[in-house]
Amino acid sequence: MVRSLAWQTDCLRLLNQTALPGSTEYIDCRDWRRVAEAIRRLEVRGAPAIGAAAAFGLVLGARELVGRPGDFRSALLKVAEELRSTRPTAVNLFWAIDRMLAAADRCSGDAEPAAVMSALEKEAVAIAREDEAVNRRISENGAALFPPGSAVLTHCNAGALATVAFGTALGVIGEAWRQGRISRVFADETRPLLQGARLTAWELHQAGIPVTLITDNMAGWVMQRGMVQAAIVGADRITANGDVANKIGTYSVAVLAREHGIPFYVAAPVSTFDFSLDSGADIPIEERGPAEVTSLGGVRTAPDGIEVFNPAFDVTPNRLVTAIITEHGVLRAPYREAIAALRDKKGGN
Ligand SMILES: CSC[C@H]1O[C@H](OP(=O)(O)O)[C@H](O)[C@@H]1O
């Protein structure tokens, strides 16, 4: 099974997703700063995966601080803040760090730093283990939504690579495939960083699931031609009213799905819900550098010095979301009440 990361006690091993699909390379992080860099560079990416990576980054930070002079807990908080600053949109990053700091706070005030570090390591291992189990439940809950023989469209990568294992949207697709419910997947390439072409197409091809790669601007025509009967994506943050932040281009897919009368599904764990935000207008949207848009594979594709707008995410309003598939079941509009009922199921905060 594809895994985005593995805790090896002395280091956090990351599958370098910027090297896929051309080569399978690993990054062994023994320093929390290298984990932070990997998140910023999208060497590890995907909401649950960056949450788990940051959790193990905090363990590495704690390990560095054990035996150092000065106040262990305030130094640990500084590491946590650095990890929080890596990317602003996926709420799993903040959920995981909050959960780790809560684990540290459960240690008595006079606990030795080594004891706190041990508690942090246990919590990070639990976060990683739970993510795989949660994704399996999401997959089982979502598979039943697809009538046998369905072809579906997906955007970006919400697969095993975006999580600790198994995936969310691609987890649903894999389970539906195993049940004979999905016959083919149309994968948007997902400009500018091509998570669909490089990662989703790779994951599905590895799994033997029929996949057709299309460019983002082909999604409407594929729907208009009746080549897909549904769309399913992951999420980076879902607010209290059911608005969904996800990879840039997701909103366009949702509008096209509504226009063509096909369901638009979102698959996400409860850890991706942000109960503190009332609507998608409040979600911070990461903007990345111009080079991601003005070059491709190291080849310049736009004039020097051209103005660039490069938002990494967009927000799909809840009215365009047919259902949200979680580990606790499938939510349908109106979402506010159903989401509120999930609140006590979100560990950590
Ligand atoms: C299962 S969360 C996956 C989610 O994260 C991706 O963003 P990025 O590749 O920038 O980390 C994308 O929005 C996916 O849907």
The ligand as an ORCA input file, in Angstrom:
! r2SCAN-3c Opt
* xyz 0 1
  C      -7.193     14.543      1.592
  S      -6.782     16.203      1.620
  C      -6.213     16.428      0.006
  C      -6.302     17.837     -0.452
  O      -5.058     18.540     -0.232
  C      -4.603     18.988     -1.505
  O      -3.909     20.200     -1.477
  P      -2.282     20.189     -1.546
  O      -1.900     19.195     -2.589
  O      -1.944     21.633     -1.915
  O      -1.822     19.841     -0.152
  C      -5.868     19.123     -2.301
  O      -6.609     20.268     -1.933
  C      -6.563     17.856     -1.918
  O      -7.922     17.757     -2.213
*
